[in-house]
Amino acid sequence: MAIVDPFKEHIYQPVHHEDSDLESPTSSEFIEHKPHRKSYISLVWPWIASTITFALISAYLLFQQQINGWSTCVTASPAFRTDFKDSHPYISYEERVYTGRFWYNETIGKVYRDVDPSEPQYFGLPSPEIDAAWDDLLRGEFVDMTEEEAAPFDADLNTDPTKHHYHMEPDMFHSLHCLNAIRMKLDSDYYSQHMGHHQTFNQRIQESPHFPDDWSRIHMDHCLDQLRQSIQCQGDMSPVPLYFFGGDHIGLGVGQTHTCRKWGPMRKWMDVRKERDDERGGKEVHTNDDQHSHEMHS
Ligand SMILES: *[C@@H]1O[C@H](CO)[C@@H](O)[C@H](O)[C@H]1NC(C)=O
């Protein structure tokens, strides 16, 4: 609300001013003294100026609304038409500084990656903690769709062969799924021993006659291209200034503040949907196996 009040003054004062002081004299003088071109122009100019001011303020407020997502002040959702409709109320924005940026330790004269120890870690040498962090990020990544929600898609969109439900995955989760797959590929020695719940899925792929022998490579290429398009699609133009450390001619990009969709509410929507899906699905709630059969889509 604090954001709106200062602008209210700017919007309403000129309009009010125009109503009381200008509009009635304009109409009467315009009719009565039509030949007096000079007074006509001098009366029209304030009207044009206030109209332009009003248009500029309106455009600015609209722009602000898209950036800030006034969930409490404005009823219109900042979501796009292409966002899954049911999730619209959970979409809002905030400014964030990314973690993990490069910095320079003056004492030891080395560049280091600045890790926030209060945050879960998603990268680094593979460990059960990192796997748990990813599992938490991606939990319930596949959402059931009602018949109505599935209707706009291709006529041959089909249901899964066991529960006969329509499924989808918000694309953010698709990209995260892909990023995790690439991460695991980087440490394939470790993950050949520690597949965990991914084991079932990999076995199914190997046993299926429908996947080519070089599926692992094709899956990686798909994932990399998914991330490329997602990044280009977001089009984040936040500047990443290049810092030079220790006299080297090597500049390292150090990210600053970004405008982000708030992760928390969107994660919450996934959990809310999951609960609803599980209720709809009766006793046949989702298991890891269900998830893995859907990983094929990713
Ligand atoms: C720089 O490195 C030293 C030695 O590892 C460490 O004790 C110190 O805390 C580091 N300083 C910063 C600012 O990270």
The ligand as a Tripos MOL2 file, in Angstrom:
@<TRIPOS>MOLECULE
LIG
   14    14     1     0     0
SMALL
NO_CHARGES

@<TRIPOS>ATOM
      1 C1         40.5050  -16.0250    3.3730 C.3       1 LIG1
      2 O1         41.1550  -17.2590    3.5140 O.3       1 LIG1
      3 C2         41.6410  -17.5270    4.8260 C.3       1 LIG1
      4 C3         42.4200  -18.8120    4.7720 C.3       1 LIG1
      5 O2         41.6690  -19.8730    4.2070 O.3       1 LIG1
      6 C4         40.4390  -17.5920    5.7690 C.3       1 LIG1
      7 O3         40.8720  -17.8300    7.0790 O.3       1 LIG1
      8 C5         39.6670  -16.2950    5.7080 C.3       1 LIG1
      9 O4         38.4930  -16.3870    6.5020 O.3       1 LIG1
     10 C6         39.2730  -15.9700    4.2670 C.3       1 LIG1
     11 N1         38.6560  -14.6670    4.2210 N.am      1 LIG1
     12 C7         37.4740  -14.4640    3.6670 C.2       1 LIG1
     13 C8         36.9940  -13.0530    3.6390 C.3       1 LIG1
     14 O5         36.8010  -15.3800    3.1960 O.2       1 LIG1
@<TRIPOS>BOND
     1     1     2 1
     2     1    10 1
     3     2     3 1
     4     3     4 1
     5     3     6 1
     6     4     5 1
     7     6     7 1
     8     6     8 1
     9     8     9 1
    10     8    10 1
    11    10    11 1
    12    11    12 1
    13    12    13 1
    14    12    14 2
@<TRIPOS>SUBSTRUCTURE
     1 LIG1         1 GROUP 0 **** ****
